[in-house]
Amino acid sequence: MKYIILLGDGMAGLPLKELDGKTTLERARTPNMDYMAGRGELGLARTVPDGLPPGSDVANLAVLGYDPKRYYSGRAPLEAASIGVELGPDDVAYRCNLVTLGLLDGRDGEDYRNDYLMEDFTARHIKTDEARGLIKIIDEHLGKGLGRNFEFYPGVSYRHLMVWKGGRYKLSCTPPHDITGKAIATHLPDGDGAETITGLMERSMDILGQHYEQGRREANSIWLWGQGKRPSMPSFMETYGLTGAMISAVDLMRGIAKILGLRVLDVPGATGWIDTDYTAKAEAALKALENDDFVYVHVEAPDESGHQGNYEYKLKAIEDFDEKVVGTVLNAIKGRPGYRVLVMPDHPTPIETKTHTSDPVPFILYDSGGETAPTGRVYTENSAGEAGVFIEEGWRLMALLAAPAA
C-alpha cells in the first residue's frame, strides 16, 4: 500500500460577501476533490489543540501524526533543521522575516515603535538572491557586530533565521502575517528578552535603510518571531513503520521532514506562491512512490493568498491545486488498488482576517481500490460538517490513513 497526503495550506476559510456568502473553497471549481469527497470518507478534523497557536507548524505536525501538545517546541527550530543549522542545547532559534513597514498617517518615521504599520510581511515577495545579500549585511552588523551572540542565516525569499546563543525564548512574539495593515506598536515582543529582540528589529531598519534608494520601502526591517529550542521527536519510520518523502517549497515543512527522517525532494519551479509548478510537484510525488511508502505534497499558495486578503488569488490557488496536484495524482491512481490519499488544509486562513484560525478543517480519506458508492457530497467546509465525521485529535488522522482498508 502507498500513502499520499495532498495538503493545500490554509485552503479553508469563512463566508465572504464578495462571493455571495460562500467561502473560497465553496466558490472554487474543484471537480477532483469533489470526486474524492463523494467516493471516500469526508469529515472535519481539529489540527490545532486548545492552548496552542494556529500556526502551520502546529497544524502540520498534527497532519503528519504527531501530537503537537507533546512535540511542539516552536517554529524556528524546525526551520533551522531545514537549512542545516545545528542548535546547541542553550541556543534559541527565531524566524527572521524580511518585511516592509509603512508609515502611519501623520507620522514621520522617527519612532520605530510607534510610527509604523506592517505593510507587507513578505517584503513584496522579495527574491531569494536579493534577500540573501540583505541577511548577510544584517549578520555583519547585528551578528558579528554584537559579539556573535546572534547569528543570522539566509533562507528563501523573505523567510530567514536568527540564532540567539544562550538566548531567551519565554516571551510573546507576534507572527507578522497576523498583523498586515496594523500598527506594530501593540504587537511588539513582550516578556523576558523582549527589549533585546525589539532592539534588534529597530536597528535593522537603520541598517537596511542605508542599502536602498530614497523612497523605496522593500525589506526595510526584520521581524523576529516563532522562537524555540531544538525539538526531540521519533522518526516517521519509528512511529509509523513507513519510508517517506516531503515535497514543499517552504523551510518549515522541509525542516519538519528532516527532523522526522523523511527525504526532502527538490522540485524545480516550486516557489511557495501562486506561480509554483503544481504539476511538477504532483509528478515528483508519484515518482517518489516508486521507492517510498509515503509522500507528503505541501502547497503554500492558498495560505499566502489568504494572508494578503486576496480572494481572487486564493480561488486561483485552490483551483490550480485541485486541477494540477489532486487531478494529476487522481488520474494516475484511479482504478488502481493500492493507494490511500488524505486531502486537506492544515488550518483555515480566512480572507477577512488575513491570518490563521484554529477552526476544524475538512478532510477526505480516499482509497483508490475501495471507492464507495457516490454520496453526492462535495469538498467544502459545510459538506464536511454535514457528513457527521469529526476527529477531535487531528493528529490521529495519519493512523487512519495508514490503517488497513476495511
N, C-alpha and C positions, 0 to 999 in steps of 0.2 A: 504493500500500500504506500502511496505517495501523498504527502500532506502539503497544502498550499494555503498561505494567508495573503489575501489581497486587501491592503489597507489604504483607504482614502482619508488621509489625515484631516480631521476637522470637518468631514463631509456633512454631518448632521447640523441642524440649526433650528431656528424659530420661524413662525409665520411672518411674512413681510407684506406690508400694504402695497408695495410696488409690484408684488406678484399676486395680488388679489387674495391675500391671506394665506398663501401657500408658502411652504419652505422651499429653499433652493432644491432640495432633494426631491420634493414633490413636483416641482415645475420641470426639472431637468428630464430630458429624454434618456431613459436608461433601460432599453429592452433586454440587455443581457443580465443585469442584476434582477430585473423583474422576472425573467425566465427562471432564474435560480431560486428566487424567493417563492415562486409559485410551485416549485417541484422539490424543494428542500425544506429544512426546518427554519422558520423565521421567528425572531423574538427580540427582546431587549436585554441588554446586559449593563450592569454598573461597573465601569472600569476604574472609577476614581473613588476609593473608600472615603468615608466621612473623616474629616480631620486632615486630609492631605490636599495639596494644591492640585487643581485640574490641569496639570501640565502634560505635555506629550511624553515626558519621562515616566511619570507615574502610570499613565494610561497604557503606554506601550509595553511596560514591564508586565502589566496585568494581561494584555493580549497575548504575550509570549508565555503566560502561565506562571508568572512569579508574583506572589502576594506582595504588593507594594508596602503594606504595613510592616512586613518582615524585612524586606530587602532595600527599600528606597533610602538613599543617603544623600541625595542632591543631584541636580542635573549636570553641573560642570564636571564632576569626576567621571561621569560616563563619556562626556565629550573628550576628556583628557585621554582616555583609552583609545579613542578613535585616531588621534593624531600622534600616538606613540609617546605620550608624556607619562612617565612613571612617577606616581605620587608617593612620597615618603609618609611615614606614619603621622608626622606632625604638619604635613602640607595641606593647605586648603585651596581647592580649585574654585575659580569663579568664571562663569561665562562672561565674555567681554564682547559686547556688541559695538560695532561702529554705527553711530546713529546721527540723525540730523535733528538738531534742536532749532526751533524757530522762536522769534521774539513774541512775547505777549504784547497786545496793543498798548501803546504808550510807554513801553519800556525801552531802555537804551542799551541793554546788554552788559552793563557794568556789574550786575549782581547775578552770578551764575545761579544761585539757589532760588531766586525769586523772579527772575526776568524771563524765564524760558518755558516753552512747552515742548512736548515730544511730537515733532513734526513727522518724522519717518524713522521707525525702528530698524529699517534695513539700509539706511543711508542711500535711499533710492536704488536698492539692489546693486550696490557697488560691485564692480568686477573684482575677481579674486586677485589678479595681478596688482591692481592699484591698492587694494586693501592690505596685501602683504607688505607693501612698501610703507604704508602708514603704521602698521603694527610694529615694524622694525624701528621706525622713528620713536614710537611710544616707548618701546623697550629700552632704547638708548637713553631716553630722558627720565622715565619713571622706573625703569628696572635697574640698569647699570648706574643710573644717576642717583639712586637711593640705596646703594649698598647691596644690591641683589637680594633684598628681602622680597622683591616682587619680580616675577618673570612673565613675560608676555610671549605667547606662541600664536603664530598665524594659523587660521583655519581656512574656511571657504566663504567667499562673498563677505557678508557683514558679521559672520559668526566666528569668534576667536576665543582665546583662553588666557586667563591670568592665574598664576600660582603664587600664593602668599605663604612664604616659608614661616612655619610656626604661627600661622595666622589665626584669626577669629572667624567663626562660622555661625555662632548662635546669635544672628541678627536677622532682621527682616529686610529683604531686598525685593523690589517690585520688578517683575518682568516688563521690559519696555513695550512689548506688544499689548500689554494690558492698559496702557495709558496714551494711546495715539490721540493726538489733539488736545491732551490735557496738560495743565501746568505741572511741572516736575516738583514744585516746592513741597507738596504734600505727599510725594511718593519717593522721596529720597531715603536712603538706608536709615534704619533705626535700630538701636541696641548696641551691644558690646562690639566695638570696632567700626561703628558707623561713620565716625568722623574721619577715620583713615580712608575708608572706601569713597566717601563723598569727596574728600580732598583729592584723591587720585583722578576722579572724574572731572573735577573742576580744573585741575592743572592740565588735563589732556586737551581741554578746549583752547588754552593758550598755545599749546604745542602744535596742535593741528591747524590753528589759525595762521601760523607762520608758513604753511605749505599750500595755501590756496590763494587764488587771485581774489582781489577785493570784490565783495558782493556774492561770491559763491558760498553755498552753505552745505554742500555734501560732506558727510562724515566729519562733522565739526566737534564731536565729543565721543568718548567711550561711555558705555553704560555697563556697570558690573552687577551681576545677579546670579542666581542658581547655585550658590555656594555649597560646598560639602567636602567630606573626606572620602578616600577611596572606599568603594563598596566591597563586600565579600559575598559572592553568590556561587552556588554549584553550577557546573556547566549544563548546557542543554542536554548533552549526552547522558550525564549523570542523572538528570532529572527525568527525562522522557525516553532515553534509550534510542535517540534518533540523531543521525548526522544532518547538518543543515547549512543553509546559506542565507545571507541577507543582501537585499538589493535596495539601496537608498542613497540619495544624494546628500543627506544631512549628517553631520558629525555625531549627533545624538544617537541615531539609530546604528550607525557604524560602530560607535563606542560600545553600545549595549551588546552588539553582536560579538565583538572581540572579547568582552568580559565573559560571555556565555560560551565561547568557543565555536561560534558559527563562522563559516567562511564569509568574508566581505567581498562582494563582486563589484568590480568597477565597470560601469556601463557607459560607453561614450554617448554624450548627449544628455545625460541625466543632470538636471540643474537644480531641482527643488522649486521650480517656478512653473508657470503655465506653458513655458516654451520647452519643457522637458521632453525627452523622447520616450513617450509612453510605450510605444510598440517595442522598442529595443529592450525596455525593462521586462516586458512580458515574455519576449523571446528568450532573454537571458534566464528567466525563471524556468522555462520549460527545458532549456539546455541543462541547467543545474540539476534538475531531477533525474538526469541520466545517471548521475553518480550519488546524489544525496537523497535522503528520505524526505526532507522538508525544505521549503523555501518560503521566505517572507518578502513580499514586494510592498515597499512603503512609498507612497506618492504624497508629496508635501503640498502640491499646488492648491487644493481646496482650502487648506488651513491658511496659507499665505493670503489668499483672496479674501477669506473671512476677516483676517486681521486688518486688511485695507478697507473693509466695508464696501467691497465692490461685488455686488451680486451678479453682474454680467460675467466677470472673470470667474466667479465661483461656479456659475452654471456651466460655463465652458469647461472648467477643470473637471467637474463631475461627469459631464458627457464624454469628455476625452478619456477619463478613467474607465468609464463603462465600455466605450467602444474599443479602445486600443489596448487596455490592460485586461479587463474582465472578458471582453469579447475574444481577444486573441487566445487566452487560456481556455475559455469555454469551448471554442471551436476545435481546439486541439484534443480535448478530453471527453467531450460529449459522446456518450455511447460507448466509451471505453472504460470498463470497470477498472478500479484500482486507484482512483483519485478522490480525495476528500478535500473540500475547499471551505475556508472560512472567509467571508467578505464582511467588512465592517469599517467604521471610523474608529479612531481611538477615543475621541471625545467630540462634542459639538463645538463649532466655532461660529456662533451666530453673526450675521451681518450687522445687526443692530448694535450689539455690544462690542464687536471687534475683538473679542477675547474668548478664551475657553470657558465652558461651564462644566459642571460635574454631573449633568443630567445623563440618564441611561441612554445608550446608543443602540440603533438597530443592527442586528447581525443576521447572516444567512449561513447555515451549515448545509452544504450541498455534497452529495455523493454521486459521482459520475456513473456508478453502476447500480444505484439504488434510488432512482428518481421516484418520487411519489406521484400519484395522480394529481393533475393540475388543480390547485386550490383557488386560482384567480387572484391570489394576493400579489401585491407588488412591493417593491423595495422603497418604503417610506417610513418615517417615524410613526405615523398613525397606524399604518397597516401592521407594522411590527408590534405595536402595542395591542392591537386587536387580536393578534394571533394567540395571546394568552400565555406565552412562554417568557418568564423573567428569571434571569440569572443574577442574583444579588451580588455574588462574589465573582466578578467578571474574569478573574484570573483562573477560574475553573473551566473556562471555555476551551482552553488548549487541551485539557484532558478529554473533553467531549469530542473535539476534533480528532484526536488520536485514538479514540475508543473504537473497538471493532464494530463494524456495521451490524445492525440487528438482523 
